[in-house]
Amino acid sequence: MIFEKTEVCKEFARLIEIVRTLRGSDGCEWDRAQTSTSLAPYFLEEAYETIEAIHDEDYTKIKEEMGDLLLHIVFQSAIAE
């Protein structure tokens, strides 16, 4: 699926808003409790899964794992705000 640049920007902005909502005062208790340190092992796990998919040349899995990494990057950014 190919998106227009504006559509990609809208979808990315939506992801950021979802993460902010989850971390907000009325959001998810688990998400609000997370810190950069508490999420680090999960981030590392996703990175290893991405590397494994790359080595396997499993492009469907690579795309999936890159999405997981992107979510972690957005989550870490929200924590840093």
Beta strands, then each sheet from edge to edge (+ up, - down):
end
